[in-house]
Amino acid sequence: MIFVQICLGSSCHLKNSMQIVELFQKELEKLGLENDIILNGGFCFGKCNREGVSIMVDDDIFTGVTVESFGNFFEDIIIPRLKAGG
C-alpha cells in the first residue's frame, strides 16, 4: 500500500493541485489501483517556493509536479513503487 498526499495549500492550489488530484484519481481508476494507493490531500509541505505542486509519497516529498509532467511523475515514481510492493 502506498500513501500519497497532494498539497492543497494556497500556493499549490494556485499551481493547479486540484487538477493533479483529478488526474491521479482518473489514472488510479483507469489502472484499477484504487485499493493499492491511499490518496489524500495535505496542507503545506514547506516547499512553496518551488514550481509546480508538492506531492508526498510515503515519507518522500516530490516538488514541481505540473499537469503537463504528471504522466512522467506517475510512471517514474508511482509505478516503480507499486512494482516494488509499496
C-alpha positions in Angstrom: 0.0 0.0 0.0 1.3 3.4 -1.0 0.3 6.6 0.8 0.1 9.7 -1.4 -0.7 13.2 -0.2 -1.2 16.0 -2.7 -0.6 19.5 -1.2 -3.8 21.6 -1.4 -2.4 24.6 0.4 -2.7 28.1 -1.1 0.4 28.1 -3.2 -0.1 24.6 -4.6 -3.8 25.4 -5.2 -2.8 28.2 -7.4 -0.5 25.8 -9.3 -3.4 23.5 -10.1 -3.3 21.0 -7.3 -6.9 20.1 -7.8 -6.2 19.2 -11.4 -3.4 17.0 -10.2 -5.9 15.3 -7.8 -8.3 14.7 -10.6 -5.5 13.3 -12.9 -4.4 11.0 -10.0 -8.0 9.7 -9.5 -8.5 9.1 -13.2 -5.2 7.2 -13.5 -5.9 5.0 -10.5 -9.4 4.2 -11.8 -8.1 3.5 -15.3 -5.4 1.1 -14.0 -7.6 -0.4 -11.3 -5.2 0.7 -8.5 -7.8 2.3 -6.1 -7.1 -0.4 -3.5 -3.3 -0.1 -3.8 -2.9 3.6 -3.1 -4.3 5.8 -0.4 -4.8 9.2 -1.9 -5.3 12.2 0.4 -5.0 16.0 0.4 -2.5 17.7 2.7 -1.5 21.2 3.6 1.9 22.8 3.0 4.9 20.5 2.9 7.1 23.6 3.2 8.1 23.6 -0.5 6.1 26.6 -1.6 8.9 28.4 -3.3 9.2 25.7 -6.0 7.5 25.5 -9.3 4.5 23.1 -9.5 2.7 21.1 -6.9 4.2 19.2 -4.0 3.3 15.6 -3.5 4.3 13.3 -0.6 4.6 9.6 -1.4 5.0 7.7 1.8 7.7 9.8 3.5 9.3 11.3 0.4 8.3 14.8 -0.9 8.4 15.5 -4.6 8.1 19.0 -6.0 7.4 20.6 -9.3 4.6 18.3 -10.4 2.5 20.0 -13.1 -0.4 19.0 -15.2 2.0 18.5 -18.0 4.5 16.5 -16.1 2.0 14.4 -14.2 2.3 11.4 -16.5 6.0 11.2 -16.1 5.7 11.5 -12.3 3.2 8.7 -12.2 5.3 6.4 -14.4 8.7 7.3 -12.8 7.7 7.4 -9.1 4.3 5.6 -8.5 4.5 2.6 -10.8 8.0 1.5 -9.6 6.9 1.7 -6.0 3.8 -0.4 -6.8 6.0 -3.0 -8.5 8.4 -3.0 -5.6 5.4 -3.8 -3.3 4.7 -0.4 -2.0 
